[in-house]
């Protein structure tokens, strides 16, 4: 039987504890406190002039978009037109190689911002999709050492968006969706508390992508296997109109009618909701992936997250796709979440403490990780170390607030996932950055030629 590995982190300001040491035993936090004794044979890491946060949890991303940043055709378009000009325009030209490069770009950016878990809403599935497409994302996550929740998306309605029609996308049948999903779950879903990969059931849009009966069967599939459920909802007012016209009810009532509310469900965006919706989402403990930057970028608005929290909904933060935000940084997203609600509802609308909780423990709970997101004994050792030795952070009275209130430029000096260092001295250990730069340039040139 091999001996356990112990690591002592000391000299830093620790979120929730102030000046303290952290002792990690294998993949768990063993102790947090001042002047902890040094176990024999332990690795000792001194982090003076640094703060340590729980690793953040990104609950909504589109990693494929990491190679679609700033596409000129969509830069000033609203959401509906942007979908056709950017992600659906590129879709027919995506290959496993493109997805692998995009995933490495996006995941490495997340790691450098202190993120240790990523939920990727991967919806590039059609009738003739091969397993290599999603496998490219799993491969990138494994190589970089980040936790990955693959939110298995897709559409089962032909013509659910004009952009998909223009791109010639032939959607899956329900049987294809469920049988392929079952294969992915068998191969990649780990139900353990320290899982490095999970799978969620995640049709692309609750309103547009899948008919009601299919949504019910997807929900039954998920719950029969204890999987989480995820989708987009109410990012634009158009979804309100569609739900009312087609179903004769509000979008949130429709979600409830097909079994898509509850403590195992979370939605991205939820911008266009009223007080009645907020009360229903709160009463059912439904979750939100709050994506402020992309909502700003596409001009869709600001989700009423403080009201949702007060009503009892579960709150988390997502960076969304980099084609809609041009950023995959959780530091940036925390700052935007902190500021946006204060601009609308006043200076006491959000606190730094709330935002960090949304970005860490809140996200972990939504993704089914009950032992992740806090720095305390017994929790999984996912930690982000931020150095504050740059002029940007000099003069900050409360150093532990600095990553949120000062924001970028800030990159993690070190990141630990499941007790293992995956970022050291600001460098992602599993990444050949020169190779990634070459691969990304090649894939970008191809896409620019084909999407022109």
FIDREN-718894 format. One record per atom (N, C-alpha, C): x, y, z. Coordinates in steps of 0.02 Angstrom, whole numbers, plus 32768, in hexadecimal, padded with zeros to 4 digits. Layout:
<recs>
XYZ...
</recs>
This chain:
<recs>
802B7FC48000800080008000802C803E80008021806C7FD0804B80A77FCA803A80DA8001806E81008015806481338048803F816F802A8019819180547FF481CB803C80258205802F8011822F80008038826B7FF0801C82A68016804782CB803880308305805E805283448045802C837A8042804683BA802C802E83EF805D805D84198073804D844F80A280548492807D801C84B68078801C84F9805A801C852B8093804C85598093804F858880CB806485CD80B3805885FE80DE806D864280D0803A866C80AC80008650809A7FCF867580727F93868A809D7F6B86B680807F2986C5809C7EF78694807C7ED2867180A67EA7863B808E7E5E865080937E398648805C7DF3865C805A7DCC863980937DAA866280BC7D82864880F37DA9863F81337DEB864A81317E14863C816D7E468673817D7E5486A0814F7E8986D0815A7ECD86AF81547EFD86C7817B7F4086AA81787F3F866381957F4E8632816A7F4985EC81807F7285BF81537F808583816C7F9F854F81447F69851E812E7F7884FA80F77F4C84C580DF7F75848680D87F60845080F87F80841080F07F5583E480C37F7283CC808D7F4F83A0805E7F6B835A80657F3E832A806D7F5182E480727F3182BF80377F5C82A980077F44828C7FC97F1782BF7FA57ED682B07F9D7EAC82DE7F777E7B83047FA47E8883057FE57E5B832680147E808359803F7E5C838B80557E7683BA80867E73839880CB7EAD839280EB7EB0836F812B7EA7839F81667EC083DD815E7EBB840E81957EC6845381797EA78484819B7EB084CB818C7EBA84EF81CE7EF0851581D67EFB853882157F3F855A82157F4B857F82497F8985A482507FC1857582687FFB857E824A8038855B8260802E85108268801284F18235800984A98236804D8486823880548450825E8093842B825E80A1840D821A80E08406820A80F583EB81C980FC839F81CE80D2837981AC80D9833081AF811B831B818E813682E581A6817582CB818B816A82B88141819782D18117819482C080D0816482E980A78141831A80C78110834180A281338373807381138380803B812883B7800F811383F9802F8140842980328131846980518132849F801B80FB84C5801880F684FC7FE780E7853C800C8114856C8005810A85AE802480EC85DD7FF180B485FC8004809086297FD78087866E7FF780C0868E800680BD86D1802280A187027FEE807E87368005805F87687FD8802E87477FA7800C87157FBE7FDA86F37F947F9B86E67FBB7F6486DC7F977F2586C67FB57F1286837F967EEF865B7FBD7EDA86197FA57E8E86167FA87E7086097F6E7E2886017F677E1885B77F5D7DDB85A37F6D7DC685617F547DC585647F087DD9852D7EE87DD6852C7E9F7D90853C7E887D8A85677E567D47857B7E407D2985477E117CE7854A7E0B7CC085187DE67C97853C7DB17CA885337D727C8885537D3A7C4E85267D237C11853D7D2B7BD785117D1E7BB885197CD97BD685427CAE7BBC85467C6A7BF185617C3B7C0585387C0B7C37854C7BDA7C25852C7B987C4085477B617C4085267B207C8885277B087CAC84F27B197CF484F37B0B7D0484F97AC17CD984E07A967CE684E47A4F7CEC852C7A387CCC855A7A5B7CCE85A07A487D1185C27A577D3E859F7A787D7E85BD7A8A7DA985CC7A4C7D9585B17A137DB885C079D57D8C85EA79A57D57860779C17D28863079997D22867679B77D55868D79D87D5286CE79F97D52870779C67D26873779D27D26877479AB7D1A876A79607CF0873A794D7CE0873279077CBD877178EE7CD8879278BA7CBE87D378A57C7387D378957C5A879C78767C15879C78627BE487A2789B7BF8878F78D87BCA879179107BDB87C279467C0E87EB793B7C28881379737BF58846798D7BC8885F79637B97889079797B4F887779727B478835796D7B04881979647AE4880579A67AA2880679A77A7C87EC79E07A7F87A079DF7A6887827A157A70873A7A1F7A59871079E47A1C871A79CD7A0186EE799A7A2986F179597A3B872D79437A63873379067AAA871A79117AC48728794C7B088712795D7B0F86C5795A7ADB86A2796F7ADD8659796C7AE9864079257AC6866078F57ACE864C78B07B11866078937B2B869A78A77B6986B4788A7BA8869578A87BA2867B78E67BDF866579087BDD861979167BBE8600794B7BC585B879597BA7858B79247B6B859B790A7B4E857078D77B72857578947B8D85AF78857BB585B878497BF3858C784A7C12858778847C50855F788A7C43851578927C09850378AA7BFA84BD78BC7C0D848A78877BFA849278477C09845E78167C548453780B7C7D848178217CC5847D78147CEC846778527CC8845978887CEA844278C57CFD83F878BE7D3983E878D47D5383A578D27D6C839379187D7B835379257D99834279667DD8836A79747DFF837879407E3E839D794A7E2F83E5795F7DFC8404793F7DE9844879527DCF8449799A7DA5841979AB7D8A841779EF7DC0840B7A237DF283E27A137E2983D67A417E5184167A4D7E5F843B7A187E83847A7A207E5984AC7A487E1984B17A377DED84E07A597DE784CF7AA37DE1848E7AB37DDB847A7AF97E1A84897B207E54847F7B017E92848F7B237E9984DA7B2F7E8385037AFF7E84854B7B097E58855E7B447E1985477B417DE8855A7B747DF985407BB97E0D85027BBE7E1C84E47BFF7E5B85027C1E7E8D85117BF47ECA852F7C107EBC85767C297E90859A7C067E7D85DD7C1E7E5885D87C607E2C85A77C667E09859D7CA57E39858E7CDE7E6785607CD27E97854D7D067EBF858A7D1C7ED485B27CEE7EFC85ED7CFF7ED486207D277E92861B7D247E6886487D4C7E5286287D8D7E6F85EE7D9E7E6085CE7DDD7E25859F7DDC7E0D858E7DA07DD385617D997DEB85197D987DCB84EE7DBE7DE084A87DC27DAB84777DA97D6E84907D9A7D3984667D7F7D14848B7D497D0B846A7D107CE8848A7CD87CAE845F7CC17C73847E7CBC7C39845D7C9D7C3484787C567C43844D7C267C4284617BDF7C00844C7BC07BD8847E7BAB7B9A846F7B887BAB84617B3F7BB684227B317BCF840C7AF07B9383F47AC77B81841B7A927B4584097A6D7B5383FB7A237B9283EE7A117BA383E179CB7B94839779BB7B53838879B77B3D834579A77B0A8349796E7B10831C793E7AE0831879077AD882CF78F47AB182C178C27AA0827B78B37ADD825178A37B11826F78857B4C824878737B898257789E7B7E827178DA7BB5828179087BDB8241791C7C1D824879217C47821179387C5D821D79807C6E81E879A57C8281F179EB7CC2821A79F47CEA822079BF7D29824479C57D1F828E79D67CE582A979C57CD982F079D37CD882FE7A1E7CAF82DA7A447CAE82E57A8B7CEC82CA7AAD7D0982957A917D4482787AAF7D7E82AA7AB07D8082D77A7E7DB5830A7A7C7DB283367ABA7D7683457AD37D6E836F7B0E7D8583497B4D7D6F830B7B537D8582E27B8C7DD282DB7B8D7DEF82D17B537E3782C97B4E7E5C83077B667E4583427B507E6583807B657E61838A7BB07E27837C7BCE7E1E83847C167E4B83547C3D7E5083167C267E7A82E57C487EC382FA7C467EDA83137C0D7F2083277C067F3183637C337F0183917C3B7F0E83CD7C637EFE83C47CAD7EDB838E7CBE7ECF837F7D057E9683A57D247E6783BF7CFC7E2E83E47D177DF183B67D197DC683C17D497D87839B7D4C7D5A83B27D137D3883827CF37D0D83927CBB7CC883727CC57C94839B7CBF7C5083827CBB7C3983907C747C31835B7C4C7C1983637C087BCD83667C097BB383A17BFA7B6B83AB7BF57B5783987BAE7B3E835C7BA67B33833F7B647AF6835F7B447B03838D7B147ACE83B27AF47AB583927AB57A9583BA7A8B7A7B83A27A4C7A3283B67A437A1C83B07A0579D783C079F279B7838379D37976837C79DD7950834679BC791883637992791E83A4798178ED83C57955791383E0791978FE83CD78DE791C83E978A17903843078987933845C7888792084A2787C791184C978BA792E84B678F3792084DA7931793C8521792F796B852E79027986857278F97999857A78B0798C85B67894799B85C2784E79E585B8783F7A1085C878707A5885BF78677A6B8576785E7A48854978827A55850278797A3F84EA78347A078505781C79F084F377D97A22850977A57A3A854777AC7A6A8562777C7AAB853A777C7ABD852077B57AFA84F977BB7AF184B177A67AB3849C77997AA6845777847AAB842577BB7A9C843977F97AA2840C78327A6583DF78357A6F839E78337A3A836C783A7A3B835278817A09836378AA7A0D835078F17A05830578FC7A1482F179397A0B82AB794D79C2829B795779B1825D79507971824579687975823C79B4793D823579D4793E82297A1D796281E87A2C795781B47A04797A81747A1079C5817D7A0B79DC81A279DA7A2481AF79D47A3D81D57A117A1982087A247A2E82317A5E7A3682057A9B7A0481DD7AAA7A0581B67AE87A37817C7AE57A3C815A7AAC7A6B81227AA97AB3813A7AAB7AC281707A887B06818B7A8A7B1681A77ACF7AE581C77AED7AEE81E17B317AFC81A87B617AD981727B5B7AE381387B867B2A811E7B807B45811D7B437B8A81077B397BBB81367B5B7BAF81777B557BDB81A97B747BD981A37BC07B9D819A7BDB7B9681937C247BBC81567C3D7BB4811E7C1A7BD680E07C2D7C2280E97C2D7C3B810D7BFC7C8381147BF47CA2814A7C207C7C81817C2D7C9C81BB7C4C7C7E81D37C8D7C4181C07C9E7C2381DB7CDA7C3B81B67D187C5581DD7D487C6C81C37D887C4081E17DBE7C1E81B87DE37BF181D07E177C1481DB7E5A7C5581CF7E5D7C7A81D87E9B7C8082207EB07C8B822C7EF07C9082707F0A7CCB82967EEC7D0082727EDA7D3C82947EBF7D42828B7E737D0A82817E527D0A82737E0A7D2E82A87DE27D5682917DB27D7782BF7D847D4D82CB7D467D1F829D7D377CF182A77CFF7CAA82937D137C7B82BB7CFE7C3482AD7D067C1182BD7CC47BD382A67CBE7BAA82B47C847B6682CD7C9C7B4D83027C7C7B0A831C7C897AE183197C497AA083147C517A7283137C177A5F835B7C087A6D83727BCA7A6A83BA7BBE7A5583CD7B787A1683C17B647A0083D87B227A0F84237B1A7A2084377ADE7A3C84797AD37A0E84B17AEC79CE84AD7ADC799F84DF7AF3795F84BC7B0A794684D17B43790984B27B5C78CD84C57B3178CF85007B14789685197AEE789A85057AA478D585097A8678DA85037A3D78F384BF7A25791B849C7A4C794284657A30792184207A3478EF84197A5E78D583D67A6E788B83D97A7E786183AE7A61781983AE7A71780C83967AB877D183A67AD077BF83997B1677C883507B2977AF83227B0077B582DB7B1377FE82C57B16782782DF7AE9786E82CE7AEC788F82E87B2C787B83247B40789683407B7E788383147BBA784582FB7BBA783082CF7BF0785A828F7BF1786682737BB7788E82357BB478D682427BC678F1827B7BB47936828C7BC9793A82947C14790882B47C31790782BC7C7A790182787C9D78D8824C7C8278D282097C9F791481E47C9A793581E97C61797681C97C5879A781E37C8D79AA82257C9579D982427CC479CB822B7D0B798D822C7D1F797D821C7D65798481D17D73797C81A87D40798581607D4B79CF81507D5679FB817E7D447A4381737D4B7A6381A67D7A7A3B81CD7D9E7A5382007DCC7A8282327DAA7A6E82487D6F7A93827C7D4B7A7182BF7D547A9982F57D507A7E83387D537A61834B7D0E7A34837E7D0F7A1583967CD17A2583E07CC77A3483F27C897A4A84377C7A7A31844C7C357A25848D7C2D7A1584A97BEC7A1884F57BF07A1185157BB57A07855D7BB279BD856C7BBF79B185A47BDF796C85B97BE7796886057BF2793D86257BCC792B866B7BD37967869A7BD27991868E7BA079C886BD7B9279AD86F87B6A797586EF7B48795787247B21790B87247B2A78EA875D7B1D78A0875F7B24787C87357AEF78A087237AB9788186FA7A85786786B87AA1788A869D7AD37875865D7AF1783386657B167826869F7B3277E686AC7B5277AE86A77B1E77BA86C77AE5778886C97AB0777A86837A9577B0865C7A8977A886197A6D778185EC7A9D779385EE7ADD777185C37B0E772785D57B13771886157B1276D2862A7B1776AA86177AD976C986227A9E76A686147A60769D85CA7A5476D285A27A6176D0855B7A5176B185317A8876BF85437AC776A985197AFF767085387B277665857A7B1D7631859B7B43764285A57B8C768285AA7B9B769885B47BE076DB85D87BE076F185ED7C1C7732860C7C22776985D87C1877A585EF7C0A77DD85C17BFF77ED859A7C3F77E885B97C7977F685967CB777BF85637CC6778085747CB9774A85437CC1775485087C92776A85187C55777784E27C2577AF84B57C3F77E484D27C59781A84AA7C757800847B7CAB77D484947CD577B8846A7D0A778C84337CED776784437CB9773884127C9C775D83D77C7C779B83E07C6777C183A97C4877F5838C7C7877F0839E7CB8781C83807CEB7860839F7CF0786583DF7CDC78A783FF7CDA78AD84387D0D7892842E7D4878A184597D8178B5842B7DBB78DE84447DE878F0841C7E23793984247E36794984047E6C798D84087E8779C283E77E5E79AF83C07E2B79DF83A17DFF79E383C47DBB79C684007DB779C384257D7879E484697D817A0B847E7D4F7A2284C37D4D7A2184DD7D067A11851D7D007A0C853E7CBF7A4085757CB87A58857E7C7B7A8285B77C6C7A5785F37C5C7A69862C7C797A4F866F7C697A1386847C9379D6866E7C84799B86827CA9799786CE7CB179A286F17C7B79A1873A7C7D795987557C7F792D87387C5678EA87537C4E78B7872C7C7878BA87387CB9788C87187CE8786C874D7D13782D87417D26780987707D51780587557D9877E487797DC377E187657E0977C087217E12778E87127DE9776D86D17DEE779E86997DDB77C486A37DA677F786737D92782B86697DC9784186A17DE57874869F7E19785B86767E55781D86807E687801865A7EA077FF86107E9177EC85FE7E5477E785B87E41782C85977E3D785B85B97E20789F859F7E1C78BD85977E6278AF85C77E8D78C985C27ED278A9858A7EF9786785837EF37843854F7F18785985097F04786D85007EC5788284BE7EAD78CD84B37EB278F284E67ECC793B84E17ED5795F84D87E92794184EF7E5C796184ED7E1B799D851C7E1B79D1850B7DF57A0E85317DF67A17855D7DB87A45858D7DBD7A5785B97D867AA385BA7D7E7AB885B87D3F7AFD85CA7D2E7AFA86127D167B11863E7D417B0E86867D337B4A86987D077B3D86B47CCC7B7286C27C9B7B71870D7C897B8687387CB67B7E87807CAA7BA3879A7C6E7BE187837C627C0887A07C2C7BE987947BE87BD387577BD97BB5874A7B987B72876D7B927B4D87737BC97B0E87987BC77B1987E27BB77B5087FE7BD07B6288437BBE7B7688467B757BA188177B617BBE88187B1D7B8888137AE77B5587E97AF37B1F87E07AC27AE4880F7ACF7AE988397B027AB5886A7B0E7A74884D7B267A7788137B497A3987F27B5D7A1F88087BA17A4A88277BCB7A32883F7C0C7A56881F7C467A3888257C817A56880D7CBF7A2487E07CE47A3887A47CF27A0C87767D177A0287907D5F79C5878C7D7A79B887A67DBE79D087757DF47A11876C7DF77A2D87397E237A2187467E6D7A2987847E857A1A878E7ECD79D3877A7EE079A287887EB5795D87747EC3795687287EC1797787097E91797586C07E8E799186A17ECD79C986BC7EE479E886A27F2179BA86AA7F5D799B86E47F62796D86F07F9A793186C17F98791C86AE7F5B78E386827F5478F486397F62793586287F64794985E37F72796885BE7F39796F85DE7EFE799085BD7EC679DA85B47ED579F885857EB37A4085777EBC7A68859E7E887A9B85C17E9F7ABF85F07E757B0685D87E667B1A85DE7E277B5F85CF7E137B7285FF7DDB7BB085FA7DC57BCA86287D927BE785FF7D597BDB86177D1B7BF885F77CE07C17862C7CB37C4B86197C8E7C6C86497C617C4A864B7C1D7C20861A7C0E7BFF86137BCD7C35860A7B967C21860E7B587C5086027B227C7A863F7B127CB886347AFE7CE5866B7AF07CD5868F7AAF7CA886747A867C9086997A4C7C5C86CC7A5F7C4186C77A9C7C0F86F67AB47C2A87217AED7C6787157B027C83873C7B397CCC874D7B2E7CEE87297B027D3587337AF57D5E872E7B357D4487097B657D6886FE7BA47D5186BB7BC07D8186967BDB7D7186587BFE7D8C865A7C447D8C86947C627DAB869E7CA47D7686A27CDA7D7C86787D0C7D4E867D7D457D5C86B97D717D9A86D27D707DA987107D947D8087497D767D82874E7D347D5B87827D127D10877A7D207CF8873C7D1F7CB187307D297C9C87427D707CC687337DA17CB687467DE67CB187917DED7CE087B57DCF7CDE87FE7DD47C9F881A7DB37C8E88007D777C5288187D557C1388087D7D7C1187CD7D9C7BD787BB7DC57BD287E97E017C0A87FB7E1E7C0B88287E587BF2886E7E457C0888877E0B7BF988CB7DF77BB388D37DD87B9E88A37DAF7B6288AE7D877B2488BC7DB07B1988977DE57ADC889F7E0D7ADF88DE7E387B1B88F37E497B2289327E6D7B0E896D7E417B1E89677DFF7B0B899C7DD17AC089A47DCC7A9C896C7DD27A53896D7DCB7A2F89787E0D7A4689567E427A2089547E807A4389767EBB7A7B89967EB07A9C89BA7EE67AD989977F017B0089BC7F287B4289A57F3D7B42896C7F6E7B08895B7F8A7B0589227FB77AE388E67F977ADB88E77F557AB888B07F337ADF886F7F347B2288747F317B4C88387F347B8888467F617BA288117F7D7BE088167FA47C1587E97F867C5387F77F957C8A87CD7F7D7C8087857F967C6C877F7FD47C63873C7FF17C2E87147FCB7BF787347FB97BC387117F937BDE86FA7F4F7C0287267F2D7C1A87167EEA7C4B86DC7EEB7C7886DB7F1C7CA786A47F217C8286637F307C4F86667F5A7C27862A7F697C0386127F2B7BE686407F037BC5862B7EC57BF786087E977C3486227E947C6686097E647C8985CA7E7C7C7E85B67EBA7CA1857B7ED47C6F85497EF07C5B85517F2E7C2D85217F4D7BEA851D7F297BD185577F127B9185577EEF7B94852D7EB07BC985367E897BD0850E7E4C7BDB84C57E5A7C0284B67E8E7C0F84707EA07BCE844C7EB17BA4846D7ED87B65844D7EEC7B3884427EB07B3584717E837B0C846A7E477B23842F7E1D7B6484247E197B7F83ED7DF07B8283AB7E147B6A83A97E527B66836A7E777BA483597E9E7BCF838A7EAB7C0B83807ED47BFE839B7F1A7BED83707F487BDD83867F8C7C1A83937FB77C55837C7FA07C9283837FC87CC583AE7FA47CAD83E07F817CD7840B7F587CC084537F617CF084827F5E7CDD84C87F5C7CE984EF7F9C7D0284CD7FD17D1284EF80107D5784DB80267D788506804A7DBA84F680667DB084E480AF7DA884A480BB7DA2848B80FF7DB3844181007DC48428813A7DD883E281417DA383B481277DB8838380FF7D8B835180E37D768361809C7D7D839F80877D6A83B280437D9F839C80117D8B83947FD27DBA83847F9D7DEB83BE7F947E2983AE7F857E5E83E07F817E6283FD7F3B7E3284297F2C7E3384527EEF7E3F849A7F067E7A84B57EF77E8F84F57F137EAE85217EDE7EA285627EE37EC085937EB57EE785C67EDC7F2785CE7ECA7F5485FC7EEC7F6086387EBE7F4E86747ED77F5886B17EB17F8E86DC7ED27FC186EC7EAE7FF687187EC77FDF87607EC27FEC87877EF67FD787CE7EF7801387FC7EFA804B87E77EDA8088880E7EDE809088427EA6805C88497E7C805E887A7E46804188BE7E5D805788F57E3D803E89377E527FF2893C7E537FD089177E287F87891A7E257F67890C7E697F8888E37E917F6A88CD7ED07F8988EE7F0D7FB9891A7F027FD6893D7F3B7FA589717F547FA089767F957F7389A77FB37F2E898C7FC17F21894C7FB27EE0892E7FC17EDD891E800C7EAD8938802E7EA9892F80767E9688E8808A7E6B88C980647E57888480727E70885880397EAB883980417EC88812800A7E9A87DB7FEF7E7287BD801A7E48878680037E11879D7FD27E0287DD7FD27DD187F67FA27DF088057F5E7E31880A7F5B7E5388277F207E4188057EDE7E4087C27ED97E3087A47E987DEC87BA7E7C7DBB87C57EA87D7987D97E917D7488247E857D8C884D7EB37D8088957EAD7DB288B67E7E7DED88997E757E1F88B57E477E1B88937E037E0B88537E027E01882F7DC47E4188267D9C7E38881F7D5B7E7188137D2F7E9688547D217ED788507D0F7EFD88137D007F1287EE7D407EFF87B07D447F1187847D7C7F10873D7D647F46871A7D6E7F4986D27D5E7F6186AD7D9B7F4686727DA47F5886497DDE7FA286377DDB7FC4863F7E14800A862B7E19800F85DF7E1C7FDF85C07E3D7FDE85777E437F9685607E4C7F8885257E317F4585087E377F4C84BE7E467F2584A77E777F2484617E8A7EDF84457E7B7EDC840B7E597E9D83E87E4C7EA383A17E677E76838F7E937E75834C7EB07EB8833A7ED07ED7836C7EF07F1683617F137F5483627EE87F4D83717EA77F8783727E7A7F9083B87E5D7FCE83CE7E587FDC840E7E397FD284097DEE7FA984357DD37F9E84377D8B7FB584797D6C7FBF84AB7D977FDE84EA7D82801684FA7DB38050850A7D99808A851D7DC280A9855B7DA380B7858D7DCD80D685CC7DB680B185E87D79806F85E27D7B804585FE7D46804185D57D078061859B7D05806385717CC9803985327CD2800F85237CA17FE784E67CA3801484AB7C93801B847D7CC1804E84497CBC804084187C838003840A7C747FF483D97C407FEF83F67BFA800784357BF17FFD84587BB2803F84697B91804684557B52807C846C7B27806284AA7B04807284E57B1E805485227B05806A85327ABE80A985237AAE80C085317A69809A85067A37808F84C77A498069849B7A1C802184B37A16800384C77A4F7FBE84E07A4D7FB9851D7A207FEA854A7A257FE9858679FC7FEA857579B180148545799F8019852F79597FD8850D79437FBE84E0796D7F8084BD795B7F4684EE79547F41851E79837F0A854D79817F0E857A79437F4B858F79317F5385B978F67F3E859378B77F4E855378B37F3B852B78797EEF852378757ED0851278AE7E88850878AF7E63854A78A27E7E858078BC7E5F85C278B27E6085D578687E9985CA78487E9E85DA78007E6C85B277D77E64857277E77E34854977C47DED856477CD7DDB8574780A7D98858C78187D8B85D077F77DBD85FB77F77DB5863C77D77DA88635778C7DC88605776D7DBE85F977257D7985DC77177D6285AE77417D24858C77347CE685B2774C7CEF85DE777D7CB6860377977CAF864877787CDA8658774A7CD9869B772B7C9786A67705
</recs>
